Amino acid sequence: MINRATLIGRLVEDVDLRYTPSGIATATFTLAVTRPFANQEGVREADFIRCVAWRKTAENLANYTKKGSMIGVDGRIQTRSYEKDGRRVYVTEVVADTVQFLGRSGSNTTEKQRGNSKGAAQQKDASKTAREALSRPPETEWGNDDPFGGEPVEFNDDDLPF
């Protein structure tokens, strides 16, 4: 069976870092993940997904991210329940195994503080170059040519092992 969740989104609020009575760090946070399609009005909606991280991952999240930070989360979906006011409450969340810091809201602020107006332009140029590189087929040591020379490969049924 497979239970994997991979998400990329922005933090809705600052990470809530707490410690268990035994001293283990735990962080809870909500990730806003934009849907890949627009609704009937042409607006792209977002899902708000509760996540939890443990130990060093939890501490790193609390120390190095803030509201609006873009992160990637890879983990598993977990459902748990507890009693509150005589009612059973069910919670579904993603337990983060790994977290990648992908950027922050206002990530150009350090460039602006330095008075370097080229920072944003350089980032755009680097992004454009990366997109162009990803859109091209991978080059091999032979260049972009077909390693078989473009000639069809001939075989008959006796060559197949099955």
Beta strands, then each sheet from edge to edge (+ up, - down):
strand 1: 5-11
strand 2: 16-19
strand 3: 25-38
strand 4: 44-54
strand 5: 70-84
strand 6: 87-103
sheet 1: 2+ 3- 1+ 5- 6+ 4+
end
